[in-house]
Amino acid sequence: MDDDLGRALTAVGPRLRALRRQRETTLAELSAVTGISVSTLSRLESGERRPNLELLLPLARAHGVTLDDLVGAPPTGDPRIHMRPISHGG
């Protein structure tokens, strides 16, 4: 496996744990929202299990972040174009 890819996947677990704790959510609550077992969530956060797209999509949705943010993907494309939505006036 590519070293960069390996490092990116390894960093997902701590990022997932930080997001969950920031939102003051338990593994059981996150499991109920995502349909992912508590055991799998725990193993993802601890790095014992590698994430895949089927796990990352519901987790990104539950945490309200993009997949890129969840996996710490580097920015791509034209840096002058901001792909994030901007809200004006609420």
Secondary structure, DSSP 4 states (H G I P E B T S, - for coil): --HHHHHHHHHHHHHHHHHHHHTT--HHHHHHHH---HHHHHHHHHTSS---HHHHHHHHHHHT--HHHHHTPPP-S-TTS--S---S--
